Amino acid sequence: MPYDPSSAIQDYTVFGEFGDVNPSVTDSSTYTFLSPERMEELFDHEIEGCFLYSRHWNPINKYLSGALARLENSENALVTASGMAAISSVILQICEAGDEIVASRTIYGGTYALLKNFLPKLGITTRFVDIKDLQAMREAITPRTKVLYCESISNPMLEVADIPAISELAKAQDLKLVIDNTFSPLVIAPLQLGADVVVHSLTKFINGTSDCVAGCVCSSKAFIDSMLDINAGASMLLGPVLDSYRAASILKNLHSLHIRMQKHGENALYFAEQFEKLGFSVYYPGLPSHPQHALAQKIMTPGFGHSGMLAIDFGSLDKANQLMTMMQEDKVGYLAVSLGYFKTLFSSPGHSTSSEIPKEEQEQIGLSDGLVRMSVGLDNDIRRSFERVKDCLVKLGMTGK
């Protein structure tokens, strides 16, 4: 029977200490012991139900991690203070000075900056390749390579990674395949397709209300245990702890994720189809015109659409800026970075979330000045919303190609 991530989340039952349907929030940084011997024992190894210090675990973070493990069908998970904390902790757990990473050239700008600008200071270097070209990826691997890194659906170009094929390559070379699944929770299940580690920015779709910053790592129990090791664990020693109250809030929101992702995907597909009909270049894996549409159909979980993210090329930065300003004024959504909110959010990625990528490299991956990245919201009447967009286009004399 195929893995059903939404059912797995719904089946994840946790009671608070007083039988409350939402688990109690433990507002404590440290925990008491009945004996010194028990404290010493917990330092040696994890004891189920026992907590030491909230940089390691606390009850609500443990509950949220359990739910996220169910979401990705992983053995274990851990939560972090941001998506970038999750990514950097994973990389630093796997790699040391002298190691190399092979990464997709189309990734979130913050991740690009971490790999390209920061990690070389620690002796860890990255080769960026076209993720669609398996031969180029194979040729980029050297004896020093430890990690293959990409996004399930790339930010901002909406390229779809062939995770099964990349996984075969990783396993043949004894490498860790790390996948950022932020754009596609529920839509794609990377661990089911062969990934070793999945990271998310919980800030986005999983939380869904743009009121916190958080991240997570989903993987094998052995890998998560290594990240939490008190002597050598990247998460333990770097300390990217998620606040208990935020963890509780995310856990509540997580249980509506399957409904939200369905609606995000339905609305994004409608926007993508309408923009394409008007003659604009649209990047959305749900469109038959998308280069990886067939791959998307093959690897995506049925019933959750193709994500709520799309990108449209409006020809120039000036036109894109005018349109985004007018769409905000006409209440289509907000001119803002981030994604996964119940309102539509839009931005020019080349000048915001992907601005860390040099201009010449932006041109190589097709990221034009006129590209607008759009996180389509949960509008009940998406047709009415697009009529407002069309009114803006008409006022600006933008009719597509």
C-alpha positions in Angstrom: 0.0 0.0 0.0 1.5 3.4 -1.0 2.7 5.6 1.8 0.0 8.3 2.6 1.8 11.1 4.5 -1.4 13.0 5.4 -2.9 9.9 7.0 0.4 9.3 8.9 0.2 12.9 10.3 -3.5 12.5 11.3 -2.7 9.2 13.0 0.0 10.8 15.1 -1.7 11.1 18.5 -0.2 13.0 21.5 -2.0 13.8 24.7 -0.9 16.5 27.1 -0.1 15.5 30.7 -3.7 16.2 31.8 -5.3 14.5 28.8 -5.5 17.7 26.8 -5.9 17.1 23.0 -2.9 19.4 22.4 0.2 18.4 24.2 1.2 20.7 27.1 4.0 23.2 26.4 6.9 22.7 28.8 8.2 26.2 29.4 11.5 25.1 30.9 15.2 25.2 29.9 16.3 22.5 32.3 14.8 19.4 34.0 15.2 17.9 37.4 16.5 14.4 38.4 15.7 12.3 41.4 19.3 11.1 41.7 22.8 12.1 40.4 23.1 8.6 38.9 20.1 9.1 36.7 21.5 12.4 35.4 24.8 10.7 34.6 23.0 7.9 32.8 21.2 10.4 30.6 24.5 12.0 29.6 25.6 8.7 28.4 22.6 7.8 26.3 19.1 8.9 25.5 16.4 7.6 27.8 12.8 7.7 26.5 10.7 10.1 28.4 13.6 11.7 30.2 14.8 15.2 29.4 18.0 17.0 30.4 18.3 20.4 28.8 16.2 22.1 26.1 19.2 22.5 23.8 19.1 18.7 23.5 15.4 17.9 23.6 12.2 19.2 25.4 8.8 17.5 25.2 7.1 19.7 22.7 10.0 19.8 20.3 10.1 16.0 20.6 6.4 15.8 19.8 6.8 18.1 16.7 9.8 16.1 15.6 7.8 12.9 15.8 5.0 14.4 13.7 7.5 15.6 11.1 9.1 12.1 11.0 5.6 10.8 10.2 5.3 13.4 7.5 8.4 12.3 5.7 8.2 8.7 6.8 11.6 8.9 8.4 12.9 7.0 11.4 13.5 10.3 13.3 13.6 14.0 13.0 14.8 17.1 14.8 13.6 20.7 14.8 15.8 23.8 14.5 15.5 27.5 14.9 15.4 28.1 11.1 15.7 26.3 7.8 19.2 27.6 7.3 20.1 26.2 10.7 18.8 22.8 9.6 20.8 23.0 6.3 24.1 24.2 7.9 23.9 21.7 10.7 23.4 18.8 8.3 26.3 19.8 6.1 28.6 20.3 9.1 27.6 17.0 10.5 28.6 15.2 7.3 31.5 17.3 6.0 34.9 18.4 7.4 37.8 20.4 6.1 38.9 19.1 2.7 35.5 17.7 1.8 33.4 18.7 -1.3 29.7 19.0 -2.1 28.1 18.7 -5.5 25.0 21.0 -5.5 22.3 22.1 -7.9 23.0 25.5 -9.4 19.3 26.5 -8.8 18.8 26.7 -5.1 17.7 29.3 -2.5 20.0 32.2 -2.4 20.8 31.8 1.3 21.9 28.2 0.7 24.0 29.2 -2.3 25.7 31.8 -0.1 26.4 29.2 2.6 27.9 26.8 0.1 29.7 29.3 -2.0 30.9 32.0 0.4 30.9 30.7 4.0 31.8 27.0 4.0 35.1 27.5 2.0 36.3 29.4 5.2 36.0 26.0 6.9 37.7 24.1 4.0 34.5 22.8 2.5 34.0 23.6 -1.2 31.1 23.1 -3.6 30.8 22.4 -7.3 27.5 23.7 -8.7 25.9 21.8 -11.6 22.8 21.6 -13.7 20.7 19.2 -11.6 18.9 18.0 -14.8 22.2 16.8 -16.3 23.1 13.6 -14.5 26.3 13.2 -16.5 27.5 16.7 -15.4 26.8 15.7 -11.8 28.6 12.4 -12.2 31.7 14.2 -13.6 31.6 16.8 -10.8 32.1 14.0 -8.2 35.6 13.5 -6.9 37.1 11.3 -4.2 36.6 14.2 -1.8 32.8 14.5 -2.4 30.6 13.7 0.5 27.2 15.2 -0.3 24.9 15.6 -3.3 22.5 18.5 -2.5 19.5 19.8 -4.3 15.9 21.0 -3.8 12.9 18.8 -4.7 11.4 21.7 -6.6 14.0 24.4 -7.0 13.9 28.0 -5.9 13.1 30.0 -7.9 13.1 28.3 -11.3 10.8 25.4 -10.3 13.0 22.7 -11.7 12.1 19.2 -10.5 14.9 17.0 -9.3 14.9 13.4 -10.5 15.4 12.1 -7.0 15.4 8.4 -7.8 18.1 8.8 -10.5 20.2 11.1 -8.3 19.8 8.6 -5.4 21.2 5.8 -7.5 24.2 8.0 -8.3 24.7 8.9 -4.6 24.5 5.3 -3.5 26.9 4.1 -6.1 29.5 6.6 -4.9 28.6 6.1 -1.1 27.5 9.7 -0.8 24.7 11.3 1.2 21.8 12.7 -0.8 20.4 15.8 1.0 17.1 17.2 -0.3 15.5 20.5 0.6 11.7 19.8 0.4 10.5 23.3 1.5 8.6 24.0 -1.7 6.8 20.6 -1.7 5.8 19.1 1.7 3.4 16.2 1.0 3.7 16.9 -2.7 7.0 15.0 -2.9 8.3 12.4 -0.4 12.1 12.4 -1.0 13.0 9.7 1.5 10.6 7.4 -0.3 12.4 8.1 -3.5 15.9 7.4 -2.2 17.1 10.5 -0.4 19.1 10.1 2.8 18.3 13.4 4.6 15.4 15.8 4.1 15.4 19.4 5.3 12.6 21.9 5.5 12.1 25.5 6.3 9.1 25.1 8.6 8.6 28.8 8.3 6.9 28.3 4.9 4.1 25.9 3.9 4.4 23.6 6.9 3.6 26.3 9.5 1.6 28.3 6.9 0.9 31.5 8.9 4.2 33.5 8.4 4.5 34.1 12.2 7.7 32.3 13.0 11.0 31.1 11.7 11.9 27.4 12.1 13.4 24.4 10.3 13.7 20.6 10.6 15.9 17.6 9.6 14.3 14.2 8.8 16.5 11.1 8.4 17.5 7.8 10.0 17.7 7.5 13.7 21.4 7.0 13.5 21.9 10.3 11.6 19.6 12.3 14.0 21.4 10.7 17.0 24.8 11.8 15.5 23.5 15.4 15.2 22.5 15.4 18.8 25.6 13.7 20.2 26.8 15.8 23.2 30.5 15.5 22.1 30.3 15.9 18.3 26.8 16.7 17.2 26.3 19.7 15.0 22.9 20.5 16.2 23.8 19.9 19.9 27.0 22.0 19.8 25.8 24.8 17.4 22.6 25.1 19.5 19.9 26.1 16.9 17.1 25.5 19.4 13.4 26.1 18.5 11.4 27.9 21.1 8.8 25.7 22.8 5.8 27.9 22.1 6.7 28.1 18.5 7.0 24.4 18.3 3.6 24.0 19.8 2.1 26.4 17.3 3.7 24.7 14.3 2.5 21.3 15.6 -1.1 22.6 15.6 -0.8 24.0 12.1 0.8 20.9 10.7 -2.5 18.9 11.1 -4.1 21.1 8.4 -1.2 20.9 6.0 -2.9 18.3 3.7 -5.9 20.6 3.2 -3.7 23.7 2.6 -1.4 22.0 0.1 -4.3 20.8 -1.9 -5.7 24.3 -2.1 -2.3 26.0 -2.7 -1.7 23.6 -5.6 -5.2 24.0 -7.1 -4.9 27.8 -7.0 -1.3 27.9 -8.3 -2.2 25.6 -11.3 -5.1 28.0 -12.2 -2.8 31.0 -12.1 -0.1 29.2 -14.1 -2.6 28.2 -16.8 -4.1 31.7 -17.1 -0.7 33.4 -17.3 0.4 30.9 -20.0 -2.8 31.6 -21.9 -2.0 35.3 -21.9 1.4 34.4 -23.5 3.8 34.8 -20.6 6.6 32.4 -19.9 5.5 30.4 -16.9 7.5 28.0 -14.8 5.2 25.5 -13.0 5.6 21.7 -13.0 1.9 21.2 -13.2 1.9 22.6 -16.8 2.4 20.1 -19.7 4.8 22.7 -21.1 7.2 22.4 -18.1 10.3 20.4 -19.1 10.0 18.1 -16.2 6.2 17.7 -16.2 6.3 14.0 -16.9 8.9 13.5 -14.2 6.7 15.5 -11.8 3.7 13.3 -12.6 5.9 10.2 -11.9 7.4 11.1 -8.5 4.7 13.4 -6.9 2.3 12.1 -4.3 -1.2 11.8 -5.9 -3.8 14.2 -4.5 -1.6 17.2 -3.5 -1.1 19.0 -6.8 2.2 20.4 -7.9 3.0 22.9 -5.1 1.8 26.4 -4.6 4.9 28.0 -6.1 5.3 29.4 -9.7 7.4 31.9 -11.5 6.4 34.2 -14.4 8.7 36.2 -16.7 7.3 39.6 -17.3 10.1 40.8 -19.6 11.9 43.4 -17.5 12.5 44.4 -13.9 10.6 47.7 -14.4 7.4 45.9 -15.6 7.7 43.3 -12.9 8.0 46.0 -10.2 5.1 48.0 -11.6 2.9 44.9 -11.7 3.8 43.7 -8.2 3.1 47.2 -6.8 -0.3 47.4 -8.5 -1.2 43.8 -7.5 -0.6 44.8 -3.8 -2.6 47.9 -4.2 -5.5 45.9 -5.8 -5.4 43.4 -2.9 -4.2 40.4 -5.0 -1.6 39.7 -2.3 1.5 41.2 -0.7 4.9 42.3 -2.1 7.0 40.2 0.3 9.6 37.5 0.4 8.9 34.0 2.0 6.1 31.7 0.9 3.4 29.4 2.1 1.2 32.1 3.6 -2.6 32.1 3.2 -2.3 35.3 1.2 -0.5 35.3 -2.2 3.1 36.6 -1.8 5.2 37.8 -4.7 8.8 39.1 -5.2 11.5 39.6 -7.8 13.9 36.8 -6.8 16.9 38.1 -8.7 16.8 41.2 -6.5 15.7 39.5 -3.2 15.8 35.8 -2.3 18.3 34.9 -5.0 20.3 38.1 -5.0 23.3 36.2 -3.4 23.7 34.4 -6.8 26.0 36.5 -9.1 24.4 38.1 -12.1 26.2 36.0 -14.7 25.1 32.8 -12.9 21.5 34.1 -12.7 21.6 34.5 -16.5 23.0 30.9 -16.9 20.1 29.4 -15.0 17.5 31.5 -16.8 16.7 33.8 -13.9 15.8 37.0 -15.7 15.3 40.5 -14.3 11.6 40.3 -15.2 11.0 37.0 -13.3 8.4 37.2 -10.5 8.2 34.4 -8.0 4.7 33.8 -6.7 3.5 31.8 -3.7 -0.2 31.5 -4.5 -2.5 31.7 -1.5 -5.6 30.0 -0.3 -8.1 32.3 -2.0 -11.6 30.8 -2.0 -12.4 32.3 -5.4 -9.2 32.1 -7.4 -10.9 33.2 -10.6 -11.9 36.5 -9.0 -8.3 36.9 -7.8 -7.0 36.4 -11.3 -9.5 38.9 -12.7 -7.8 41.5 -10.5 -4.4 40.4 -11.9 -5.7 40.8 -15.4 -7.0 44.3 -14.6 -3.5 45.2 -13.5 -2.0 43.8 -16.6 -4.4 45.8 -18.8 -3.7 49.0 -16.9 0.0 48.5 -17.5 -0.4 47.5 -21.1 1.2 44.1 -20.4 -0.4 41.5 -22.7 2.2 38.8 -22.8 4.2 37.9 -25.9 
